[in-house]
Amino acid sequence: MSLSNWIKKQIANLNEKVNPPQPNVYVETIREASQEEFSLEVEQIQEELETDIEAFNDDFLLENYQSPTLDLLEELNPLVINRDKLEEQKNTIIIGLRGFGIEISSIIATVGPTVTTFEITISGIGKRVEQVVKLSDDIASLLYKSRISIYSRPENGTIALEVSNNVNHIVGIRESISHPSFVESTMQLPLALGRTLYNEPLVIDLASINHLLIAGSTGQGKSSLLDSIILSLLYKKHPSQVKLILISTNRISFSVYKRLEKHFLASNPSNKGAIIVNKDGALESLYGLCEEMENRYELLSLAQVRNHSDYNKKFLSKELIPTKEFPFKFLPTLVLIIDELAEITQFGKDGENLLIKLAQKSRSVGIHLIISTQRASDRIITNAIKENFTTRIGFRVPAKSDSNILLDNDLASKIGRIGEAIYQSHNQNIKIQCSYTTVNEIERVVEFIGKQDGYSSAFELPGYEDYGIEKEAVDLSKRDKMFEDCAKMVVNSQSGSTSMLQRKFNLGYNRADRIMLQLEAAGIVGSASGSKPRDVLITTEYELARHLEELF
């Protein structure tokens, strides 16, 4: 394949629109894709990038890089279907409902990882779903179950009876990422989440949903799902294509990925390692990511394109030649993963506002956010967060109110099994059994990648500095043209917040911070005090006008 053909192939893949998998009611035997099939995409990239591309250097290519192999992952027992038991349960449902005067014209069973779903069609006119729902305890007793779930499926014109399996099937990560729906996917950022109740694999494209919010009680499977998401990217992408910003202030969750620093990780320059493990590092990384976002918008503007994909297409096709005036470069996709949102919101509005700014603007420049929390409260999952994270995954939560905060319904409070969750997107709620990943599997994958040649360091985000500039070092004769407007806003709001300047006037962080330093030098605000807003030293706009007149 020639370089030009390869580029055309990459462009076609980027443009491909993939419909989400539609569940069916039949249980299928799915073959596992071979390692050769699985590695095809990365191998093709390696083969074609060996061609001399002036815009790329050898360090970028990592031409000997090999994608992880499937044998690093554990092959768990397949889903076992006892067809005799299945027929027995069908007959029990038919006869049981007939005893209550309800005839069934059809019944189809689908065995999923943890439950079997019986979809029934009722004969005759006038029989309503409510009549069947009222019989749930009676039917459960006939099936020797403590409880069953009954609900309508109006899209199929059926009623579904959800019955727990005697033996639960663990959906291993190998099962998820070896399925053709993942291996053959042309999605930009495919994530293998697990399987639906109808035993269909659920693979989503992070590039399409933009961002993802995950919540649920401790021990319900959030960490394992985050690991499965990370492994999905490690198996599907080349180190040049994706960089991960991992924030875990508990110092434990992401420590196993430390060895990937020179392959798949990104960090701010002041952080001691590529995994961000403290609150200061977390805030600095958010500021740095905001600055990276603004820098990318500048590059898109110079390239006269509207989004990250179009920019990289032009770059790969050598339409963008790097110069000092036009510092074009390949832009890898950046994925920020935060294991506990509550730690970020402890910074007050500054932390949340940075997240909101990223969520609102970052999609076009190839930056995506995945945030997780065990606290489904309105103090953590605010309306602003919900508005910008419309795709959510809810594990079991203790109360209906918690579920309503997360999903706007009570479904997450009804979950009864570890690893089970509600995937919500585009006003649809899909119950899934999430992919399960073990620490041993992660360690083997990380070792496989980590022992290969990597880059000289982690991908570096723009630095966020605590600018320790003395007042007399600020030249107020060269003050920013937005200085007076910012001064008026600070005085009127009585809040010396840099992030507020960013939001109000749509400024990049560095510029807003310089203006705040100028306001300090001018005696309008006090000195910085950590992440808290500065004190405002002038109380009225009239007083401000007199002060500026005397000063200048």
C-alpha positions in Angstrom: 0.0 0.0 0.0 1.5 3.4 -1.0 1.6 6.3 1.4 -1.1 8.2 -0.5 -3.4 5.2 -0.3 -2.7 4.8 3.4 -3.5 8.4 4.0 -6.8 8.0 2.0 -7.6 5.0 4.2 -7.0 7.0 7.4 -9.2 9.8 6.1 -11.9 7.3 5.2 -11.7 5.8 8.7 -12.0 9.2 10.3 -15.0 10.1 8.3 -16.8 6.7 8.8 -20.0 7.0 10.8 -20.6 3.9 12.8 -24.1 3.1 14.1 -24.2 1.5 17.6 -24.9 -2.2 17.7 -28.6 -3.1 17.8 -29.5 -5.9 20.2 -31.3 -9.0 18.8 -33.0 -11.7 20.6 -31.0 -14.7 19.5 -27.9 -16.0 21.3 -25.0 -16.3 18.9 -21.7 -18.1 19.1 -19.1 -15.4 18.5 -15.7 -16.3 17.2 -12.7 -14.7 18.8 -10.6 -12.6 16.3 -7.1 -13.8 15.8 -4.1 -11.8 17.0 -3.2 -11.2 13.3 -6.6 -9.6 12.6 -6.4 -7.7 15.9 -3.0 -6.2 15.1 -3.7 -5.3 11.5 -4.4 -1.6 12.0 -1.3 -1.0 14.0 0.9 -3.1 11.7 -0.4 -1.1 8.7 0.4 2.1 10.4 3.9 0.9 11.1 4.5 -0.3 7.6 3.4 2.9 5.9 5.0 5.3 8.3 8.4 3.8 7.5 8.1 5.8 4.3 10.1 9.0 4.6 7.7 11.7 5.8 9.5 15.0 6.4 7.1 16.3 9.0 7.7 13.2 11.1 10.9 12.2 12.8 12.1 8.8 13.8 11.1 9.4 17.4 7.5 10.0 16.3 7.4 6.8 14.3 8.4 4.2 16.9 8.7 2.0 13.9 9.3 -1.2 15.9 6.4 -0.7 18.2 4.1 -3.8 18.5 0.6 -3.7 19.8 -0.2 -5.9 22.8 -1.1 -9.5 22.1 -4.4 -11.2 23.1 -2.5 -13.9 25.0 -1.6 -11.4 27.7 -5.3 -11.5 28.7 -7.1 -14.3 30.5 -9.5 -16.5 28.6 -12.4 -17.0 30.9 -15.1 -19.7 30.7 -17.6 -19.1 27.9 -21.2 -18.4 28.5 -23.0 -21.8 29.0 -26.6 -22.2 28.0 -28.7 -25.0 29.5 -31.3 -25.3 26.8 -33.4 -27.9 28.8 -33.6 -25.5 31.7 -34.5 -22.7 29.3 -37.4 -24.6 27.8 -38.6 -25.5 31.3 -38.6 -21.8 32.3 -40.5 -20.9 29.1 -43.2 -23.5 29.8 -43.5 -22.3 33.4 -44.1 -18.8 32.3 -46.6 -19.8 29.7 -48.6 -22.1 32.1 -48.3 -19.6 35.0 -49.7 -16.7 33.1 -52.4 -18.9 31.6 -53.5 -19.7 35.1 -54.2 -15.9 35.6 -56.1 -15.7 32.3 -53.3 -14.3 30.2 -52.4 -16.2 27.0 -49.0 -15.8 25.3 -48.8 -16.0 21.5 -45.0 -16.0 21.4 -42.0 -16.2 23.8 -38.3 -15.7 23.0 -35.5 -16.2 25.5 -32.1 -14.5 25.3 -29.4 -15.6 27.8 -27.2 -12.7 28.9 -24.2 -12.7 31.2 -26.2 -12.4 34.4 -29.9 -12.6 33.5 -32.1 -14.4 31.0 -34.7 -12.1 29.3 -38.0 -13.7 28.2 -39.8 -11.4 25.7 -43.5 -12.3 25.5 -46.3 -11.3 23.2 -49.8 -11.4 24.7 -52.8 -12.8 22.8 -56.1 -11.0 22.7 -57.1 -7.4 23.3 -57.2 -5.4 26.5 -54.4 -7.1 28.4 -52.1 -4.4 29.7 -48.5 -4.5 30.9 -49.7 -3.5 34.4 -51.6 -6.8 34.7 -48.5 -8.8 34.1 -46.3 -6.6 36.3 -48.7 -7.2 39.2 -48.0 -10.9 38.8 -44.2 -10.6 39.2 -44.1 -12.1 42.7 -46.2 -15.0 41.6 -44.1 -15.7 38.5 -40.9 -15.4 40.5 -42.2 -18.0 42.9 -43.0 -20.4 40.1 -39.5 -19.9 38.8 -37.9 -20.4 42.3 -36.5 -16.8 42.2 -36.7 -14.2 45.0 -37.7 -11.6 42.5 -37.9 -10.9 38.7 -38.2 -7.6 36.8 -41.0 -7.1 34.3 -41.2 -4.1 31.9 -42.6 -3.1 28.6 -40.6 -3.0 25.3 -42.9 -0.8 23.2 -40.3 -0.7 20.4 -40.9 -4.5 19.9 -44.5 -4.6 21.1 -43.5 -7.1 23.8 -43.2 -7.5 27.5 -39.9 -8.5 29.0 -39.4 -10.7 32.0 -35.9 -10.5 33.4 -34.9 -13.6 35.4 -31.5 -13.9 37.1 -29.2 -16.8 36.0 -28.2 -19.5 38.4 -24.6 -18.9 37.4 -23.3 -15.5 36.4 -21.0 -15.2 33.5 -18.0 -12.8 33.9 -17.5 -10.7 30.8 -13.7 -10.6 30.7 -11.8 -7.9 28.9 -10.4 -10.4 26.4 -13.9 -11.5 25.4 -14.8 -7.8 24.8 -11.8 -6.6 22.8 -11.4 -9.8 20.7 -15.0 -9.5 19.4 -15.3 -8.5 15.8 -17.4 -5.4 16.8 -14.2 -4.0 18.4 -11.5 -5.5 16.2 -13.1 -4.5 13.0 -14.4 -1.2 14.2 -13.5 2.0 12.3 -14.4 4.2 15.2 -11.8 6.7 16.1 -11.7 5.9 19.8 -13.5 2.5 20.4 -14.2 1.5 24.0 -15.2 -2.0 24.8 -17.7 -1.6 27.7 -19.1 -5.1 28.0 -22.3 -6.8 27.0 -25.9 -5.9 27.1 -28.6 -8.1 28.7 -29.2 -9.4 25.2 -25.6 -10.7 25.1 -24.7 -8.2 22.5 -21.2 -6.5 22.8 -21.4 -2.8 23.5 -18.6 -0.8 21.8 -18.9 3.0 21.9 -16.8 5.7 20.2 -15.5 8.2 22.7 -14.9 10.6 19.8 -18.6 10.6 19.0 -20.0 10.9 22.6 -17.3 13.5 23.4 -17.1 12.9 27.1 -18.2 10.3 29.7 -19.4 10.5 33.3 -19.2 7.4 35.5 -20.7 7.1 39.0 -21.7 4.5 41.5 -21.0 3.2 45.0 -17.6 1.8 46.1 -16.9 -1.7 45.0 -19.4 -1.9 42.2 -17.0 -2.0 39.3 -16.1 1.6 38.4 -12.3 1.0 38.7 -12.4 -2.1 36.6 -14.4 -0.3 33.9 -11.8 2.5 33.8 -9.1 -0.1 33.4 -11.1 -1.8 30.5 -11.5 1.6 28.9 -7.7 2.2 29.1 -6.9 -1.2 27.8 -9.3 -0.7 24.9 -7.2 2.3 23.8 -3.9 0.6 24.4 -4.9 -2.4 22.2 -6.5 -0.3 19.4 -4.2 2.7 19.1 -0.6 3.5 18.3 1.3 5.6 20.9 1.5 8.5 18.4 -2.2 8.7 18.2 -3.5 8.9 21.8 -2.1 10.3 25.0 -3.7 9.7 28.4 -3.7 12.2 31.3 -4.4 10.1 34.4 -5.4 11.8 37.6 -5.7 9.8 40.8 -5.2 11.7 44.0 -5.5 8.5 46.1 -2.1 7.5 44.5 -3.3 4.0 43.9 -5.8 3.7 41.0 -3.5 4.4 38.1 -0.1 3.6 39.5 0.1 0.4 37.5 0.3 2.4 34.3 3.4 4.4 35.4 5.6 2.4 33.0 3.7 3.7 30.0 5.0 7.2 30.6 7.2 7.2 27.4 4.5 5.7 25.2 0.9 6.7 26.0 1.0 9.2 28.9 0.9 13.0 29.1 1.7 15.2 32.1 2.4 18.8 33.1 6.1 19.7 33.3 6.1 20.4 37.1 4.7 17.0 38.0 7.3 14.5 39.2 5.8 11.6 37.3 3.3 11.1 34.5 0.6 9.9 36.9 -0.9 12.9 38.6 -1.3 11.9 42.3 -1.8 15.2 44.2 -4.3 18.1 44.2 -1.8 20.7 43.1 -0.7 18.5 40.2 -4.4 17.9 39.2 -5.2 21.6 39.1 -2.0 22.4 37.2 -2.9 19.7 34.7 -6.3 21.1 34.1 -4.9 24.6 33.5 -2.2 23.0 31.2 -4.9 21.1 29.3 -6.9 24.3 28.9 -3.8 26.1 27.5 -3.2 23.1 25.2 -6.8 23.4 24.0 -6.3 27.2 23.2 -3.0 26.4 21.5 -4.7 23.8 19.3 -7.4 26.3 18.4 -4.7 28.6 17.2 -3.2 25.9 15.0 -6.6 25.0 13.6 -7.1 28.7 12.7 -3.7 28.9 11.0 -4.5 25.7 9.1 -8.0 27.1 8.2 -9.8 24.0 9.3 -12.7 23.5 11.7 -11.7 20.4 13.7 -9.0 18.1 14.9 -9.6 15.4 12.3 -9.4 17.8 9.4 -6.3 19.3 10.8 -4.5 16.0 11.1 -5.7 15.0 7.6 -4.0 18.0 6.1 -0.9 17.4 8.2 -0.6 13.8 7.2 -1.1 14.8 3.5 1.8 17.3 3.9 -0.5 20.3 3.2 0.8 21.9 6.5 4.6 22.5 6.5 6.0 23.5 9.9 7.8 26.8 10.1 8.6 29.3 12.9 5.6 31.3 12.0 3.3 28.3 11.5 4.4 25.7 14.1 2.3 22.9 12.7 2.7 19.5 14.3 0.7 16.3 14.5 -1.9 16.5 17.3 -2.5 13.3 19.2 -5.9 12.8 20.7 -5.8 13.6 24.5 -8.0 11.7 26.9 -8.2 13.0 30.5 -9.3 10.3 33.0 -10.1 11.4 36.6 -10.9 8.6 39.0 -12.6 10.8 41.6 -14.4 14.0 40.6 -14.9 15.0 44.2 -11.2 15.7 44.5 -11.4 18.3 41.7 -14.5 20.0 43.1 -12.7 20.6 46.3 -10.9 23.4 44.5 -14.2 25.2 44.5 -15.6 26.7 41.4 -12.2 26.9 39.8 -11.8 23.1 39.5 -15.4 22.7 38.1 -15.1 25.7 35.8 -11.9 24.3 34.2 -13.7 21.0 33.6 -16.7 22.7 32.2 -14.6 24.9 29.9 -12.8 21.8 28.6 -16.0 19.9 28.2 -17.6 22.7 26.2 -14.8 23.5 23.9 -12.3 20.6 23.7 -14.1 18.2 21.3 -13.1 20.1 18.2 -9.5 19.9 19.0 -9.3 16.2 20.0 -9.5 16.4 23.7 -12.0 14.1 25.6 -12.8 13.7 29.3 -13.8 10.7 31.3 -14.6 11.4 34.9 -15.7 9.1 37.7 -17.1 9.5 41.2 -18.5 7.4 44.0 -20.5 10.3 45.3 -23.6 10.8 43.2 -24.7 14.0 45.0 -25.8 17.3 43.5 -22.8 18.9 45.2 -20.4 16.8 43.0 -22.6 16.1 40.0 -23.9 19.6 39.4 -26.3 20.7 36.7 -23.3 22.2 34.8 -21.5 18.9 34.9 -24.7 17.0 33.7 -25.3 19.5 30.9 -21.8 18.8 29.4 -21.6 15.1 30.1 -24.7 13.8 28.4 -23.3 10.2 28.1 -23.2 8.5 31.6 -22.7 5.1 33.1 -24.4 4.5 36.4 -23.4 1.6 38.7 -25.5 0.7 41.8 -26.2 3.7 44.1 -27.9 3.4 47.5 -30.9 5.7 47.0 -33.3 6.7 44.3 -32.3 10.3 44.8 -28.7 9.5 43.9 -29.8 7.7 40.7 -32.0 10.7 39.8 -29.1 13.0 40.2 -27.0 10.9 37.9 -29.5 9.5 35.3 -32.7 11.5 35.9 -34.4 8.2 36.7 -34.2 5.5 39.5 -32.6 2.7 37.4 -29.2 2.8 39.1 -30.8 2.3 42.5 -32.4 -1.0 41.2 -29.1 -2.6 40.2 -28.4 -5.7 42.2 -25.1 -7.1 40.9 -21.5 -6.0 40.9 -20.3 -5.0 37.5 -23.8 -4.3 36.3 -24.5 -0.7 35.1 -26.9 1.5 33.2 -25.4 3.0 30.0 -27.3 6.2 29.2 -26.9 8.0 25.9 -29.2 9.9 23.6 -32.1 9.4 26.0 -31.7 5.6 25.9 -30.9 3.5 29.0 -29.2 0.2 28.3 -28.4 -2.3 31.1 -24.9 -3.8 30.6 -22.5 -6.2 32.4 -19.2 -4.3 32.2 -16.0 -5.7 31.1 -13.9 -7.1 33.9 -10.1 -6.6 34.0 -7.7 -8.0 36.5 -4.5 -6.4 37.9 -2.5 -9.2 36.5 -3.8 -8.6 33.0 -3.0 -4.9 33.3 0.6 -5.6 34.5 1.3 -8.0 31.6 0.0 -5.5 29.1 2.0 -2.6 30.7 5.1 -4.8 30.8 4.7 -5.7 27.1 4.4 -2.1 26.0 6.9 -0.7 28.6 9.8 -2.8 27.6 9.7 -1.5 24.0 11.4 1.6 22.9 9.4 4.7 23.6 9.7 8.5 23.4 12.2 10.4 25.4 9.5 11.5 27.9 5.8 11.8 28.4 3.8 14.1 26.1 4.2 17.5 27.8 1.3 19.7 28.4 1.9 23.5 28.5 3.3 24.5 31.8 1.2 26.2 34.5 3.4 28.4 36.6 2.7 30.0 40.0 4.1 33.3 38.6 6.0 34.7 41.6 6.5 38.2 40.0 6.9 41.2 42.3 4.6 44.1 41.8 7.4 46.4 40.7 8.4 43.9 38.0 5.1 44.4 36.2 5.3 47.1 33.6 1.8 48.8 33.9 2.6 51.0 30.9 2.3 47.8 28.8 -0.9 46.7 30.5 -3.3 44.5 28.5 -6.0 46.2 26.5 -8.6 44.3 28.5 -7.1 45.6 31.8 -9.8 48.2 32.5 -12.7 45.9 31.6 -11.3 43.2 33.8 -10.8 45.7 36.6 -14.4 46.8 36.5 -15.7 43.3 36.5 -13.4 42.3 39.5 -14.6 45.3 41.5 -18.3 44.9 40.6 -18.2 41.1 41.5 -15.8 41.6 44.5 -14.0 38.5 43.4 -10.4 38.3 42.2 -10.6 35.0 40.3 -8.5 34.3 37.3 -10.9 31.7 36.1 -13.7 34.2 36.2 -11.7 36.5 33.9 -11.3 33.5 31.6 -15.0 32.7 31.5 -16.3 36.3 31.2 -13.9 37.5 28.5 -13.1 34.1 26.9 -9.3 34.4 27.7 -6.6 31.8 27.8 -5.3 31.1 31.2 -1.8 32.7 30.7 -3.4 36.0 29.5 -5.9 36.1 32.3 -3.2 35.4 34.8 -1.0 38.2 33.4 -4.0 40.6 33.7 -4.5 39.5 37.3 -0.9 40.2 38.1 -1.3 43.7 36.5 -4.4 44.2 38.7 -2.3 43.3 41.7 0.5 45.6 40.7 -2.1 48.4 40.3 -3.4 47.8 43.9 -6.8 46.6 42.8 -6.5 43.1 44.1 -4.4 41.5 46.8 -1.8 38.8 46.5 -2.5 35.2 45.5 -3.6 32.8 48.2 -3.5 29.3 46.8 -6.6 28.4 44.7 -8.8 31.0 46.6 -9.9 34.2 44.8 -7.8 37.2 45.6 -9.1 39.9 47.9 -10.5 43.0 46.1 -9.0 46.2 47.6 -11.4 48.6 45.9 -15.1 48.6 46.6 -16.9 50.7 44.0 -16.5 51.5 40.3 -16.4 55.2 41.2 -13.5 54.5 43.5 -11.8 52.4 40.8 -12.1 55.3 38.3 -10.5 57.7 40.8 -7.7 55.2 41.5 -6.9 54.6 37.9 -6.9 58.3 37.1 -4.4 58.9 39.9 -2.3 55.9 38.9 -2.1 56.6 35.2 
